[in-house]
Amino acid sequence: MLVAECNRAKATVLIVDDSPEMLRYLRVLLELDSYQVETASNGSEALQRVRDGCAPAVVLLDLQMPGMDGLKTLRSLRKLQPDLKVIMCSGVDDPRQVRRAASFGAQAYLTKPVRHLYLSAALERCLNGSPGMGEVSAGANVVALRVAHGREN
């Protein structure tokens, strides 16, 4: 049973992305770190999953999706669960989008292609951060992670 104990899943992460390839890629990265993974292919599906009882510790949310985009999904998720931790993901590194995501309560903003190191760091920050993080500190985390990520590229 020692192997089972070593591979015990950490927290649950809900990945929301309209790209099947990105869903698979992010699932693999998260499962390598022993996270329990749930997926949704759009914002409406993510909201329904949460309404139906999916209780993720963190949501990894794509910004650009057809229909309900990531920011609309973020606002709706926060109405359902105000303390839900959300990490935005986007192929666009736009400071205005980063600020908007922070103002809606996102804890981090990662640019695609998402590197495993940055994803792991963002998740650890969300999960080990102080509960009930306010808008100002959430915004600082978003900007800090975006800047750190941008310098590495």
N, CA, C and O of each residue as an XYZ file, in Angstrom:
612
protein
N       0.801     -1.201      0.000
C       0.000      0.000      0.000
C       0.845      1.268      0.000
O       0.311      2.366     -0.151
N       2.145      1.130      0.166
C       3.002      2.301      0.175
C       2.939      3.044     -1.157
O       2.942      4.275     -1.173
N       2.882      2.317     -2.276
C       2.792      2.956     -3.590
C       1.504      3.760     -3.688
O       1.516      4.884     -4.189
N       0.396      3.204     -3.218
C      -0.880      3.921     -3.271
C      -0.806      5.191     -2.434
O      -1.339      6.227     -2.834
N      -0.154      5.125     -1.279
C      -0.035      6.313     -0.444
C       0.822      7.370     -1.120
O       0.514      8.556     -1.007
N       1.878      6.989     -1.813
C       2.738      7.951     -2.499
C       2.012      8.623     -3.649
O       2.279      9.784     -3.958
N       1.090      7.902     -4.289
C       0.388      8.441     -5.440
C      -0.972      9.027     -5.086
O      -1.777      9.312     -5.972
N      -1.234      9.210     -3.782
C      -2.514      9.763     -3.358
C      -2.714     11.134     -4.008
O      -1.816     11.975     -4.015
N      -3.903     11.332     -4.546
C      -4.194     12.583     -5.242
C      -4.211     13.761     -4.282
O      -4.633     13.659     -3.130
N      -3.734     14.881     -4.806
C      -3.820     16.142     -4.073
C      -5.224     16.704     -4.294
O      -6.187     15.945     -4.407
N      -5.338     17.988     -4.355
C      -6.609     18.668     -4.547
C      -7.162     18.420     -5.954
O      -6.452     17.973     -6.855
N      -8.454     18.725     -6.108
C      -9.100     18.610     -7.408
C      -8.965     19.925     -8.170
O      -9.186     21.003     -7.618
N      -8.596     19.818     -9.458
C      -8.487     20.970    -10.343
C      -9.463     20.758    -11.495
O      -9.462     19.709    -12.139
N     -10.297     21.767    -11.745
C     -11.208     21.734    -12.881
C     -10.568     22.535    -14.010
O     -10.329     23.734    -13.869
N     -10.291     21.867    -15.132
C      -9.724     22.529    -16.308
C     -10.873     22.874    -17.244
O     -11.689     22.015    -17.581
N     -10.934     24.139    -17.664
C     -11.969     24.585    -18.599
C     -11.265     25.160    -19.821
O     -10.640     26.218    -19.753
N     -11.378     24.445    -20.944
C     -10.729     24.882    -22.177
C     -11.474     24.271    -23.350
O     -11.886     23.112    -23.289
N     -11.651     25.049    -24.428
C     -12.376     24.550    -25.594
C     -11.507     23.691    -26.508
O     -12.024     23.072    -27.438
N     -10.203     23.639    -26.262
C      -9.305     22.841    -27.092
C      -9.083     21.455    -26.469
O      -8.543     21.357    -25.367
N      -9.494     20.384    -27.163
C      -9.271     19.033    -26.629
C      -7.780     18.752    -26.389
O      -7.419     18.068    -25.431
N      -6.922     19.282    -27.264
C      -5.482     19.072    -27.105
C      -4.972     19.740    -25.833
O      -4.163     19.161    -25.108
N      -5.444     20.963    -25.559
C      -5.020     21.676    -24.353
C      -5.556     20.984    -23.102
O      -4.861     20.906    -22.089
N      -6.781     20.486    -23.168
C      -7.332     19.737    -22.031
C      -6.454     18.524    -21.711
O      -6.133     18.270    -20.550
N      -6.072     17.783    -22.748
C      -5.221     16.598    -22.538
C      -3.863     16.996    -21.983
O      -3.369     16.376    -21.041
N      -3.256     18.029    -22.563
C      -1.936     18.491    -22.128
C      -1.960     18.913    -20.655
O      -1.111     18.488    -19.871
N      -2.921     19.738    -20.288
C      -3.003     20.208    -18.903
C      -3.325     19.067    -17.944
O      -2.810     19.028    -16.826
N      -4.180     18.136    -18.381
C      -4.497     16.967    -17.544
C      -3.221     16.179    -17.235
O      -2.984     15.794    -16.090
N      -2.409     15.945    -18.257
C      -1.166     15.193    -18.054
C      -0.261     15.911    -17.062
O       0.274     15.285    -16.148
N      -0.084     17.228    -17.235
C       0.765     17.983    -16.308
C       0.254     17.888    -14.881
O       1.033     17.677    -13.952
N      -1.047     18.044    -14.704
C      -1.624     18.016    -13.356
C      -1.560     16.623    -12.748
O      -1.284     16.475    -11.558
N      -1.815     15.601    -13.559
C      -1.751     14.239    -13.031
C      -0.323     13.845    -12.680
O      -0.116     13.036    -11.776
N       0.672     14.402    -13.379
C       2.069     14.170    -12.996
C       2.346     14.686    -11.587
O       3.172     14.132    -10.862
N       1.644     15.752    -11.210
C       1.779     16.329     -9.868
C       0.761     15.756     -8.884
O       0.604     16.276     -7.779
N       0.073     14.690     -9.280
C      -0.876     13.965     -8.436
C      -2.150     14.727     -8.099
O      -2.775     14.454     -7.074
N      -2.545     15.671     -8.938
C      -3.822     16.339     -8.733
C      -4.943     15.482     -9.297
O      -4.746     14.762    -10.276
N      -6.108     15.556     -8.688
C      -7.324     14.966     -9.222
C      -7.811     15.952    -10.281
O      -7.864     17.152    -10.013
N      -8.167     15.479    -11.472
C      -8.501     16.381    -12.574
C      -9.919     16.137    -13.077
O     -10.327     15.000    -13.317
N     -10.652     17.222    -13.230
C     -11.963     17.239    -13.878
C     -11.832     18.182    -15.062
O     -10.999     19.087    -15.037
N     -12.638     17.988    -16.098
C     -12.549     18.863    -17.265
C     -13.930     19.329    -17.710
O     -14.948     18.684    -17.458
N     -13.920     20.477    -18.382
C     -15.110     21.014    -19.037
C     -14.634     21.688    -20.320
O     -13.571     22.308    -20.338
N     -15.416     21.570    -21.395
C     -14.968     22.095    -22.679
C     -15.462     23.512    -22.975
O     -15.153     24.074    -24.026
N     -16.230     24.086    -22.045
C     -16.672     25.475    -22.209
C     -17.168     26.012    -20.867
O     -17.282     25.275    -19.888
N     -17.459     27.318    -20.848
C     -17.878     27.960    -19.614
C     -19.194     27.437    -19.076
O     -19.334     27.233    -17.870
N     -20.162     27.218    -19.955
C     -21.475     26.710    -19.516
C     -21.351     25.336    -18.874
O     -21.987     25.051    -17.860
N     -20.521     24.487    -19.479
C     -20.314     23.150    -18.921
C     -19.634     23.228    -17.561
O     -19.965     22.460    -16.657
N     -18.690     24.144    -17.409
C     -18.002     24.316    -16.117
C     -18.984     24.740    -15.031
O     -18.967     24.208    -13.921
N     -19.841     25.706    -15.364
C     -20.844     26.158    -14.394
C     -21.776     25.025    -14.008
O     -22.114     24.864    -12.835
N     -22.194     24.236    -14.994
C     -23.085     23.112    -14.701
C     -22.381     22.075    -13.820
O     -22.987     21.526    -12.900
N     -21.117     21.812    -14.100
C     -20.362     20.847    -13.277
C     -20.329     21.308    -11.819
O     -20.525     20.503    -10.908
N     -20.081     22.598    -11.598
C     -20.034     23.131    -10.226
C     -21.423     23.071     -9.590
O     -21.554     22.690     -8.427
N     -22.452     23.442    -10.336
C     -23.824     23.359     -9.803
C     -24.195     21.923     -9.437
O     -24.940     21.693     -8.484
N     -23.669     20.951    -10.203
C     -23.985     19.542     -9.971
C     -23.140     18.902     -8.873
O     -23.276     17.710     -8.599
N     -22.261     19.698     -8.237
C     -21.534     19.164     -7.101
C     -20.036     19.028     -7.261
O     -19.351     18.681     -6.300
N     -19.507     19.288     -8.437
C     -18.055     19.282     -8.589
C     -17.517     20.411     -7.712
O     -17.940     21.559     -7.842
N     -16.593     20.082     -6.826
C     -16.074     21.078     -5.879
C     -14.561     21.192     -6.020
O     -13.818     20.706     -5.167
N     -14.102     21.835     -7.097
C     -12.651     21.939     -7.289
C     -12.009     22.891     -6.278
O     -12.631     23.852     -5.825
N     -10.770     22.607     -5.941
C     -10.002     23.525     -5.098
C      -9.539     24.702     -5.944
O      -9.412     25.824     -5.452
N      -9.286     24.430     -7.237
C      -8.817     25.452     -8.171
C      -9.439     25.178     -9.538
O      -9.617     24.027     -9.935
N      -9.768     26.263    -10.251
C     -10.229     26.157    -11.634
C      -9.156     26.763    -12.520
O      -8.705     27.884    -12.286
N      -8.751     26.023    -13.531
C      -7.806     26.496    -14.543
C      -8.653     26.845    -15.756
O      -9.178     25.957    -16.427
N      -8.788     28.142    -16.040
C      -9.811     28.639    -16.953
C      -9.219     29.352    -18.160
O      -8.481     30.327    -18.022
N      -9.554     28.852    -19.344
C      -9.130     29.477    -20.598
C      -9.843     30.811    -20.756
O     -11.030     30.920    -20.449
N      -9.143     31.810    -21.224
C      -9.729     33.137    -21.412
C     -10.577     33.204    -22.682
O     -11.693     33.722    -22.656
N     -10.055     32.688    -23.780
C     -10.727     32.818    -25.069
C     -11.435     31.522    -25.440
O     -10.813     30.543    -25.854
N     -12.764     31.548    -25.279
C     -13.594     30.400    -25.649
C     -14.816     30.927    -26.374
O     -15.287     32.024    -26.076
N     -15.338     30.157    -27.328
C     -16.570     30.586    -27.997
C     -17.742     30.571    -27.013
O     -17.734     29.838    -26.024
N     -18.730     31.383    -27.302
C     -19.887     31.449    -26.409
C     -19.532     32.250    -25.173
O     -19.270     33.450    -25.260
N     -19.521     31.603    -24.034
C     -19.184     32.254    -22.768
C     -17.666     32.248    -22.610
O     -17.058     31.196    -22.411
N     -17.058     33.440    -22.702
C     -15.599     33.497    -22.578
C     -15.156     33.298    -21.131
O     -15.982     33.162    -20.229
N     -13.847     33.285    -20.927
C     -13.304     33.015    -19.605
C     -13.666     34.042    -18.557
O     -13.903     33.678    -17.405
N     -13.717     35.327    -18.920
C     -14.058     36.355    -17.934
C     -15.518     36.250    -17.495
O     -15.818     36.421    -16.314
N     -16.424     35.973    -18.424
C     -17.832     35.778    -18.052
C     -17.973     34.533    -17.181
O     -18.718     34.525    -16.201
N     -17.247     33.488    -17.553
C     -17.281     32.256    -16.762
C     -16.735     32.520    -15.358
O     -17.308     32.063    -14.369
N     -15.633     33.254    -15.276
C     -15.034     33.592    -13.984
C     -16.046     34.320    -13.091
O     -16.219     33.957    -11.928
N     -16.709     35.337    -13.629
C     -17.699     36.084    -12.833
C     -18.818     35.173    -12.358
O     -19.248     35.263    -11.208
N     -19.291     34.295    -13.238
C     -20.382     33.387    -12.859
C     -19.940     32.360    -11.829
O     -20.686     32.047    -10.901
N     -18.727     31.833    -11.987
C     -18.202     30.882    -11.001
C     -18.069     31.532     -9.630
O     -18.395     30.922     -8.612
N     -17.583     32.783     -9.610
C     -17.398     33.496     -8.338
C     -18.739     33.792     -7.666
O     -18.810     33.888     -6.441
N     -19.820     33.940     -8.475
C     -21.152     34.114     -7.876
C     -21.611     32.826     -7.211
O     -22.237     32.849     -6.151
N     -21.292     31.697     -7.846
C     -21.672     30.398     -7.282
C     -20.840     30.066     -6.047
O     -21.368     29.579     -5.047
N     -19.543     30.331     -6.122
C     -18.616     30.025     -5.031
C     -17.628     31.188     -4.888
O     -16.577     31.194     -5.530
N     -17.962     32.160     -4.056
C     -17.140     33.376     -3.946
C     -15.672     33.138     -3.582
O     -14.812     33.936     -3.954
N     -15.378     32.067     -2.870
C     -13.992     31.813     -2.461
C     -13.231     30.904     -3.419
O     -12.097     30.518     -3.135
N     -13.838     30.561     -4.543
C     -13.199     29.654     -5.500
C     -11.921     30.274     -6.053
O     -11.909     31.437     -6.457
N     -10.862     29.502     -6.067
C      -9.575     29.947     -6.616
C      -9.570     29.687     -8.120
O      -9.895     28.587     -8.565
N      -9.202     30.700     -8.897
C      -9.220     30.581    -10.353
C      -7.900     31.080    -10.926
O      -7.407     32.149    -10.565
N      -7.344     30.282    -11.824
C      -6.141     30.655    -12.574
C      -6.571     30.797    -14.034
O      -7.067     29.846    -14.636
N      -6.378     31.981    -14.592
C      -6.708     32.219    -15.994
C      -5.543     31.764    -16.867
O      -4.378     31.872    -16.482
N      -5.882     31.252    -18.051
C      -4.891     30.805    -19.029
C      -5.239     31.421    -20.364
O      -6.404     31.424    -20.763
N      -4.238     31.946    -21.064
C      -4.530     32.533    -22.364
C      -3.311     32.508    -23.257
O      -2.173     32.557    -22.791
N      -3.570     32.433    -24.540
C      -2.503     32.569    -25.518
C      -2.127     34.020    -25.740
O      -1.162     34.311    -26.446
N      -2.878     34.932    -25.145
C      -2.655     36.368    -25.295
C      -2.117     36.939    -23.989
O      -2.730     36.775    -22.934
N      -0.983     37.601    -24.061
C      -0.394     38.239    -22.883
C      -0.724     39.726    -22.929
O       0.114     40.553    -23.287
N      -1.958     40.049    -22.561
C      -2.470     41.408    -22.643
C      -2.646     41.966    -21.227
O      -3.467     41.451    -20.468
N      -1.895     43.003    -20.859
C      -2.002     43.563    -19.499
C      -3.425     43.981    -19.126
O      -3.800     43.892    -17.957
N      -4.219     44.433    -20.090
C      -5.609     44.811    -19.784
C      -6.421     43.596    -19.368
O      -7.238     43.674    -18.451
N      -6.197     42.469    -20.042
C      -6.910     41.244    -19.681
C      -6.457     40.741    -18.311
O      -7.262     40.242    -17.525
N      -5.172     40.878    -18.039
C      -4.649     40.473    -16.729
C      -5.341     41.285    -15.639
O      -5.787     40.729    -14.636
N      -5.431     42.610    -15.835
C      -6.085     43.464    -14.833
C      -7.560     43.123    -14.689
O      -8.084     43.092    -13.576
N      -8.233     42.868    -15.805
C      -9.657     42.499    -15.733
C      -9.837     41.181    -14.986
O     -10.728     41.051    -14.146
N      -8.995     40.214    -15.294
C      -9.083     38.926    -14.600
C      -8.868     39.118    -13.104
O      -9.584     38.532    -12.292
N      -7.887     39.935    -12.737
C      -7.620     40.201    -11.313
C      -8.811     40.895    -10.669
O      -9.183     40.571     -9.542
N      -9.410     41.844    -11.374
C     -10.543     42.575    -10.800
C     -11.757     41.666    -10.587
O     -12.595     41.940     -9.728
N     -11.852     40.584    -11.368
C     -12.941     39.628    -11.195
C     -12.587     38.525    -10.203
O     -13.410     37.649     -9.935
N     -11.374     38.556     -9.656
C     -11.014     37.624     -8.597
C     -10.067     36.501     -8.968
O      -9.887     35.579     -8.173
N      -9.451     36.538    -10.147
C      -8.489     35.488    -10.507
C      -7.233     35.626     -9.653
O      -6.798     36.737     -9.352
N      -6.660     34.503     -9.270
C      -5.451     34.511     -8.458
C      -4.184     34.540     -9.294
O      -3.133     34.964     -8.813
N      -4.271     34.093    -10.546
C      -3.079     34.054    -11.400
C      -3.508     34.094    -12.857
O      -4.661     33.820    -13.191
N      -2.559     34.441    -13.715
C      -2.800     34.529    -15.148
C      -1.575     33.936    -15.830
O      -0.485     34.503    -15.757
N      -1.750     32.809    -16.488
C      -0.645     32.136    -17.163
C      -0.837     32.223    -18.666
O      -1.954     32.093    -19.167
N       0.259     32.443    -19.383
C       0.167     32.476    -20.835
C       0.510     31.112    -21.429
O       1.345     30.374    -20.906
N      -0.160     30.804    -22.536
C       0.075     29.551    -23.238
C       1.228     29.751    -24.211
O       1.388     30.853    -24.736
N       2.017     28.754    -24.465
C       1.894     27.418    -23.891
C       2.297     27.429    -22.420
O       3.322     27.998    -22.045
N       1.481     26.797    -21.605
C       1.694     26.777    -20.166
C       2.863     25.857    -19.844
O       2.890     24.693    -20.244
N       3.809     26.397    -19.124
C       4.945     25.577    -18.678
C       4.611     24.917    -17.351
O       3.977     25.516    -16.482
N       5.045     23.686    -17.212
C       4.760     22.889    -16.031
C       5.191     23.617    -14.751
O       4.444     23.648    -13.772
N       6.370     24.190    -14.758
C       6.889     24.895    -13.582
C       5.962     26.023    -13.147
O       5.682     26.161    -11.956
N       5.479     26.834    -14.091
C       4.606     27.954    -13.753
C       3.237     27.483    -13.294
O       2.646     28.064    -12.383
N       2.738     26.434    -13.923
C       1.459     25.880    -13.510
C       1.553     25.359    -12.081
O       0.683     25.634    -11.256
N       2.607     24.609    -11.794
C       2.800     24.075    -10.439
C       2.911     25.195     -9.412
O       2.323     25.120     -8.333
N       3.668     26.235     -9.755
C       3.842     27.362     -8.824
C       2.521     28.088     -8.588
O       2.204     28.442     -7.452
N       1.750     28.311     -9.647
C       0.468     28.997     -9.498
C      -0.495     28.180     -8.641
O      -1.200     28.731     -7.795
N      -0.524     26.874     -8.860
C      -1.405     26.014     -8.063
C      -0.995     26.011     -6.599
O      -1.840     26.123     -5.711
N       0.297     25.882     -6.350
C       0.772     25.894     -4.961
C       0.438     27.213     -4.282
O       0.039     27.231     -3.118
N       0.599     28.317     -5.005
C       0.277     29.632     -4.440
C      -1.213     29.712     -4.106
O      -1.582     30.210     -3.042
N      -2.057     29.233     -4.994
C      -3.498     29.252     -4.737
C      -3.876     28.383     -3.547
O      -4.656     28.790     -2.687
N      -3.317     27.192     -3.510
C      -3.703     26.231     -2.479
C      -3.091     26.538     -1.121
O      -3.686     26.217     -0.092
N      -1.929     27.146     -1.100
C      -1.256     27.430      0.165
C      -1.360     28.881      0.586
O      -0.861     29.264      1.644
N      -2.011     29.695     -0.246
C      -2.172     31.111      0.072
C      -3.150     31.293      1.208
O      -3.801     30.345      1.648
N      -3.243     32.523      1.678
C      -4.166     32.797      2.769
C      -5.596     32.704      2.271
O      -5.901     33.174      1.175
N      -6.493     32.095      3.074
C      -7.879     31.982      2.659
C      -8.540     33.356      2.583
O      -8.207     34.267      3.341
N      -9.485     33.484      1.646
C     -10.214     34.736      1.515
C      -9.348     35.886      1.049
O      -9.535     37.021      1.487
N      -8.404     35.609      0.165
C      -7.496     36.629     -0.346
C      -8.299     37.766     -0.965
O      -9.224     37.508     -1.736
N      -7.972     39.010     -0.651
C      -8.712     40.161     -1.167
C      -8.334     40.492     -2.593
O      -7.395     39.924     -3.149
N      -9.069     41.411     -3.177
C      -8.854     41.788     -4.566
C      -7.453     42.349     -4.811
O      -6.833     42.063     -5.835
N      -6.960     43.148     -3.866
C      -5.646     43.765     -4.091
C      -4.557     42.715     -4.122
O      -3.722     42.720     -5.026
N      -4.548     41.807     -3.146
C      -3.483     40.803     -3.148
C      -3.676     39.808     -4.281
O      -2.696     39.293     -4.820
N      -4.924     39.525     -4.654
C      -5.146     38.628     -5.795
C      -4.580     39.264     -7.058
O      -3.948     38.586     -7.868
N      -4.800     40.549     -7.224
C      -4.266     41.251     -8.384
C      -2.756     41.244     -8.389
O      -2.138     41.084     -9.442
N      -2.151     41.418     -7.220
C      -0.692     41.402     -7.131
C      -0.154     40.038     -7.550
O       0.858     39.955     -8.245
N      -0.826     38.974     -7.130
C      -0.389     37.633     -7.518
C      -0.505     37.428     -9.014
O       0.388     36.850     -9.634
N      -1.585     37.890     -9.595
C      -1.784     37.731    -11.034
C      -0.657     38.432    -11.780
O      -0.026     37.840    -12.657
N      -0.405     39.675    -11.440
C       0.623     40.440    -12.127
C       1.996     39.839    -11.881
O       2.801     39.736    -12.807
N       2.276     39.438    -10.638
C       3.582     38.860    -10.309
C       3.828     37.594    -11.127
O       4.923     37.405    -11.656
N       2.826     36.728    -11.235
C       3.009     35.501    -12.002
C       3.154     35.805    -13.484
O       3.955     35.163    -14.164
N       2.402     36.762    -13.999
C       2.483     37.094    -15.424
C       3.871     37.649    -15.730
O       4.486     37.274    -16.728
N       4.358     38.532    -14.883
C       5.675     39.129    -15.116
C       6.763     38.073    -15.014
O       7.674     38.036    -15.841
N       6.673     37.225    -14.016
C       7.682     36.162    -13.863
C       7.680     35.263    -15.097
O       8.736     34.879    -15.599
N       6.493     34.936    -15.574
C       6.379     34.069    -16.732
C       6.951     34.764    -17.973
O       7.650     34.135    -18.768
N       6.662     36.038    -18.138
C       7.131     36.770    -19.294
C       8.640     36.890    -19.342
O       9.225     36.857    -20.425
N       9.271     37.024    -18.217
C      10.740     37.154    -18.193
C      11.422     35.857    -18.574
O      12.521     35.872    -19.129
N      10.791     34.748    -18.287
C      11.420     33.447    -18.545
C      11.436     33.122    -20.036
O      12.324     32.414    -20.511
N      10.455     33.641    -20.771
C      10.349     33.298    -22.203
C      11.417     33.944    -23.023
O      11.462     33.754    -24.239
